[in-house]
Amino acid sequence: MTNLEISKRKQKYLGESLIEAGLITPSQLETALKEQNLSGRHLQEILTKHGWIELQTIEYFLEKIVLPEQLTANKKQLDQNKNSIEQISHAEWGGSDSAQPLTVSLRKFAINLSPKNTLRVLFLVILSLCLVSLAGQFSVYFLPEFPLRGFLAAIFYIDFEQNIPAVYSASALLFCSVLLLIIAHAKKVAGELFVRHWTALSIIFLYLSGDEFMSLHERLIDPLRKTLNTSGFLYFAWVIPGAILVLICLLAFLSFLAALPAKTRYLFLIAGTIFVFGAIGTELVGGYYAELHGQQNIIYVIITTIEEFLEMLGIAVFIYALLSYISTYMKGMALRINIINDNKQRQNAELLT
């Protein structure tokens, strides 16, 4: 069964549940389903467009009634499948108690992510990276005899690319992209709205991950500076297209932000503000200082450290926001990988899925 067919079945089930609750009429559902077949739009969108029900009512109904009922039904089906497999396995071995029955033995490897604990760990990692980076640069400028100063500067300086802080930042952004893609897929399967917005965010963060590791945006500085003849706060000229893109994204995602739960919306805005203030706001100050005094001094190092700290902190808050959204509004998330080594185990694993 394709994802589209699954989505239509779930939306039809949603419609029937809304009828049972007295929230819409059978004729309204019939009209909406016909319109859905013609337009391909989500059932929720059609029902709210006609004014038959509020979107918030549908979302509440999905979260509190429909999804729990589906989870219960899925659990019953899973138990039935397990019983069937055990019966088949026992029959294949002739029903002998001494024989070894065929079972699907799956070793469990679970990683439990708590939003708060994850944020704490990320903050400690960020703080450690910044302090080690500062220590390395301090040794460069004030401890010329320190034997490890070159190593620390190359491996840990937070403003360099393709070193440990860059790998961390790129990995954190990539993790955001993966979480966003998982949410987008879950929304698509459930037939909910704003799938494209979640997917677009995933793509944006995937690009940011690559940019963070390779510093692609910094390659625009010299060409833009020469073309636009920028100086002062705009000495690092990439901030101009960067600020424009931020504004475009904000306008494009206004409806998406408005539809988010209040806690998630505030966390998204806080994370974005911290990140943009670090990436663009502090970069303006750094550009102004760099033009006057150059970049090879401890003051500029401190400015760039503040910039990178804010960027990484913004990403950490965004990860916290995504994990909180998944745990609160999607009732958590579980990923499972089955590794099988013959056809019979493969068939059994498919029954359990």
C-alpha positions in Angstrom: 0.0 0.0 0.0 1.4 3.4 -1.0 1.8 6.4 1.4 -1.0 8.1 -0.6 -3.4 5.2 0.0 -2.5 5.1 3.7 -3.0 8.8 4.0 -6.4 8.6 2.3 -7.5 5.8 4.6 -6.5 7.7 7.7 -8.3 10.9 6.5 -11.4 8.9 5.8 -11.2 7.3 9.2 -10.8 10.9 10.6 -13.9 12.0 8.8 -15.9 9.0 10.1 -14.7 9.8 13.6 -15.8 13.4 13.3 -19.2 12.2 12.2 -19.5 9.9 15.2 -18.6 12.9 17.5 -21.3 15.0 15.8 -18.8 17.6 14.6 -19.7 17.2 10.9 -22.5 15.6 8.9 -22.2 12.6 6.6 -23.1 14.8 3.6 -20.3 17.2 4.5 -17.8 14.3 4.6 -19.1 12.9 1.3 -18.7 16.3 -0.3 -15.2 16.8 1.2 -14.0 13.3 0.0 -15.3 14.0 -3.5 -13.5 17.3 -3.6 -10.4 15.6 -2.2 -10.3 13.1 -5.0 -10.5 15.9 -7.6 -8.1 18.4 -6.0 -5.8 16.1 -4.0 -6.0 18.5 -1.0 -6.0 17.3 2.6 -9.3 16.5 4.2 -8.6 18.9 7.0 -8.0 21.7 4.6 -11.2 21.1 2.7 -13.4 20.9 5.9 -11.9 24.1 7.3 -12.2 25.9 3.9 -15.9 25.3 3.9 -16.2 26.5 7.5 -17.7 23.3 8.7 -15.1 22.9 11.5 -12.1 24.7 12.9 -8.6 23.5 12.2 -7.8 23.6 16.0 -10.7 21.3 16.6 -9.4 18.8 14.1 -5.9 18.9 15.5 -7.2 18.4 19.0 -9.4 15.6 17.9 -6.5 13.9 16.1 -4.2 14.2 19.1 -6.7 13.2 21.8 -8.9 10.6 20.1 -8.0 9.4 16.6 -4.3 8.8 17.1 -4.7 7.0 20.5 -7.3 4.7 18.9 -5.1 4.0 16.0 -2.2 3.2 18.3 -4.4 0.8 20.2 -5.5 -0.9 17.0 -2.0 -1.2 15.8 -0.9 -2.8 19.0 -3.7 -5.4 18.8 -2.7 -6.2 15.3 1.0 -6.5 16.3 0.1 -8.9 19.1 -2.0 -11.0 16.7 0.9 -11.1 14.2 3.3 -12.3 17.0 0.9 -15.0 18.0 0.5 -16.1 14.4 4.3 -16.3 14.0 4.7 -18.4 17.1 1.9 -20.8 16.0 3.5 -21.2 12.5 7.0 -21.7 14.0 5.7 -24.3 16.4 3.9 -26.1 13.6 7.0 -26.1 11.4 9.0 -27.8 14.1 6.3 -30.5 14.4 5.0 -29.3 17.8 7.9 -31.0 19.6 8.7 -29.4 22.9 12.3 -30.5 22.6 12.7 -28.9 19.2 14.0 -25.4 18.9 11.1 -23.2 17.6 11.8 -20.6 14.9 11.5 -17.2 16.5 12.4 -13.7 15.4 15.1 -12.7 17.8 15.9 -9.0 17.6 18.5 -7.4 19.8 17.3 -4.0 20.9 19.6 -1.0 20.8 17.8 2.1 22.1 18.9 5.6 22.5 16.5 7.7 24.5 16.7 11.4 23.9 15.3 13.7 26.6 14.9 17.3 25.3 16.2 18.9 28.5 19.1 16.5 28.9 20.0 16.9 25.3 20.0 20.7 25.7 22.2 20.5 28.8 24.7 18.2 27.0 24.8 20.4 23.9 25.4 23.5 26.1 28.3 21.9 27.9 29.8 20.8 24.6 29.4 24.3 23.1 30.9 26.0 26.2 33.8 23.5 26.2 34.6 24.2 22.5 34.5 27.9 23.0 36.8 27.8 26.1 39.3 25.5 24.4 39.3 27.7 21.3 39.9 30.8 23.4 42.7 29.0 25.3 44.4 28.0 22.0 44.2 31.6 20.7 45.4 33.0 24.0 48.5 30.7 23.8 49.1 31.9 20.2 49.2 35.6 21.2 50.6 35.4 24.7 52.5 32.1 25.1 54.8 31.9 22.1 56.8 29.1 23.8 53.8 26.9 24.5 54.5 23.7 22.4 50.8 22.9 21.6 49.7 26.3 20.6 49.8 25.5 16.9 47.9 22.3 17.4 45.2 23.9 19.5 44.8 26.8 17.1 44.4 24.6 14.1 42.2 21.9 15.6 40.0 24.0 18.0 39.9 27.6 16.7 36.2 28.2 16.4 36.5 30.5 13.4 38.4 28.0 11.2 36.7 25.5 8.9 37.0 21.7 8.8 38.1 21.3 12.4 36.4 20.0 15.5 34.1 23.0 16.2 33.1 23.1 12.5 32.4 19.3 12.5 30.2 19.8 15.6 28.3 22.7 14.2 27.8 20.9 10.9 26.6 17.8 12.7 24.2 19.7 14.9 22.7 21.4 11.8 22.5 18.0 10.0 20.7 16.5 13.0 18.2 19.3 12.8 17.7 18.5 9.1 17.1 14.8 9.9 14.6 15.6 12.7 12.7 18.0 10.4 12.6 15.4 7.6 11.2 12.8 10.0 8.5 15.2 11.2 7.7 16.0 7.6 7.3 12.4 6.7 5.1 11.8 9.8 2.9 14.7 8.9 2.6 13.4 5.3 1.6 10.0 6.4 -0.9 11.4 8.8 -2.3 13.7 6.1 -1.7 16.8 8.1 -0.9 20.3 6.8 2.4 22.1 6.3 4.3 19.1 5.1 6.1 21.3 2.5 7.2 23.7 5.2 8.7 21.0 7.3 10.4 19.6 4.2 11.7 23.0 3.2 13.2 23.6 6.6 14.9 20.2 6.4 16.5 21.2 3.1 17.5 24.6 4.5 19.3 23.1 7.4 20.9 20.5 5.2 22.4 23.4 3.2 23.4 25.2 6.4 25.2 22.1 7.5 27.4 22.0 4.4 27.9 25.7 4.5 29.1 25.5 8.1 31.6 22.9 7.4 33.0 24.5 4.2 32.2 28.2 4.9 30.6 28.6 1.5 29.1 32.0 2.4 32.5 33.5 3.2 33.5 33.0 -0.4 31.0 35.7 -1.3 32.8 38.4 0.8 35.4 39.6 -1.6 33.3 39.6 -4.8 30.4 41.4 -3.0 32.7 43.9 -1.3 34.2 44.8 -4.6 30.9 45.0 -6.4 29.0 46.9 -3.8 32.0 48.8 -2.4 31.0 48.0 1.2 32.9 48.9 4.3 32.4 49.5 8.0 29.7 47.3 9.4 29.2 45.8 6.0 32.8 44.9 5.6 31.8 41.3 5.5 29.5 41.9 2.6 27.8 38.5 2.7 25.6 39.8 5.5 23.6 41.7 2.9 22.2 38.7 0.9 22.1 36.8 4.2 19.8 39.3 5.9 17.6 39.4 2.8 17.3 35.6 2.8 16.4 35.6 6.5 13.6 38.2 5.8 12.3 36.1 2.9 12.2 33.0 4.9 10.5 34.7 7.8 7.7 36.0 5.5 7.4 32.6 3.8 7.0 30.8 7.1 4.7 33.2 8.9 1.6 31.0 8.4 3.6 27.9 9.4 4.8 29.6 12.6 1.3 30.8 13.4 -0.1 27.3 13.2 2.5 25.8 15.5 1.7 25.2 19.2 2.6 28.2 21.3 5.5 26.7 23.1 7.1 25.4 19.8 6.5 28.7 18.1 8.2 30.7 20.9 11.1 28.2 20.9 11.5 28.5 17.2 11.6 32.3 17.3 14.0 32.3 20.3 16.4 29.9 18.5 16.2 31.8 15.3 16.8 35.1 17.0 19.9 33.8 18.8 21.3 32.2 15.7 20.7 35.3 13.4 22.0 37.7 16.0 25.2 35.7 16.2 25.5 34.9 12.5 24.6 38.4 11.2 24.5 40.8 14.1 27.8 39.9 15.6 29.3 39.6 12.1 28.5 43.3 11.5 30.5 44.2 14.6 33.3 41.9 13.6 33.4 43.4 10.2 33.6 46.9 11.5 36.4 45.9 13.9 38.3 43.9 11.3 38.4 46.7 8.8 40.0 49.1 11.4 42.3 46.7 13.3 42.6 43.5 11.3 41.7 40.0 12.3 45.0 38.9 13.8 44.4 40.0 17.4 42.8 38.7 20.5 39.8 41.2 20.4 38.7 39.9 17.0 39.1 36.4 18.4 36.7 37.2 21.2 34.2 38.7 18.8 34.2 35.7 16.6 34.0 33.4 19.6 30.8 35.2 20.8 29.5 34.9 17.2 30.0 31.2 17.0 28.8 30.6 20.5 25.5 32.3 19.7 25.1 30.4 16.5 25.7 27.0 18.2 23.5 28.0 21.1 20.7 28.9 18.7 21.0 25.5 17.0 21.0 23.8 20.4 17.8 25.6 21.3 16.3 24.6 18.0 17.1 20.9 18.6 15.5 21.2 22.0 12.4 22.7 20.3 12.2 19.9 17.8 12.7 17.2 20.4 10.1 18.8 22.6 7.6 19.0 19.7 8.2 15.3 18.9 7.8 14.2 22.5 4.8 16.4 23.3 2.8 16.7 20.1 3.8 13.5 18.3 3.8 11.3 21.4 7.5 10.5 20.9 9.2 8.7 18.1 10.8 5.3 17.7 13.1 4.1 14.9 13.7 0.4 14.4 16.1 -1.4 12.1 15.7 -5.1 11.5 18.8 -7.0 10.3 17.8 -10.4 8.8 19.8 -13.1 7.2 17.4 -15.4 5.4 14.0 -15.3 3.6 12.0 -16.9 6.4 13.2 -14.3 9.0 12.5 -11.6 6.4 8.9 -12.8 6.1 8.5 -12.9 9.9 10.0 -9.4 10.3 7.6 -8.0 7.8 4.7 -9.5 9.8 5.9 -7.7 12.9 6.4 -4.4 11.1 
